[in-house]
């Protein structure tokens, strides 16, 4: 259906539709009517540049999410990520993950354990300074359930959990740095006390996994895992799970400052007094006569000669 040339480009919807429509100058030209030929010609000639300018401008203010490079936010609230009001993902949450995705924590070793988060609403214990594998898996793969992007965070208001996520052998995952404001970048950098993990590319996936190890210095008590799964830019699911941390609260070990080695000032030979004369310490002889020795020898010989002459 034909559309009229838009008179205002300020709304996100108009901008988004214009970006899609401007993929080809022929499409733009065919969909706009009642315009002067000169203006139509100008649109044809500048459509590609126009699209590039729109995408660049919107990316600069965060309207176009960096879907292929990772989540553009690490700030998560009660109902999901804190997308800006103008973001393309905003308002398209489809509900919780339950029944569609399974989130698990697993340990290995002599006593391996597997915990499915969300089972019967129980709060599960996790132990500090313990290696876990956190995984998310689609439950309806045979029905075609796949996802392209995701955001997982570990956070709690009174705890420093930055650095609790670690890489594993999964090219689909990248660990977000815990050194930013959480609301900018591609991917965004999480605030210092929050751990985050997100996708590294947009290939369709059925599962992801990475490592989790909470430092022993983190105080015991509740910690919250949030999981956002993005199937499409305007179709995402979100759930949060509360874990109970035990075995933490250790006092950080104090590294003693190195003790500097005592400085030994060079010693000088004492002066020896003899009567009213002071005998200064003599310099140790060198390995050979050297220039000074030769001069002293010549001076002594000269003195002896003069003494012999004038006697």
Order of alpha helices (4+ residues) and beta strands (2+ residues): alpha-alpha-alpha-beta-beta-beta-beta-beta-beta-beta-beta-beta-beta-beta-beta-beta-beta-beta-alpha
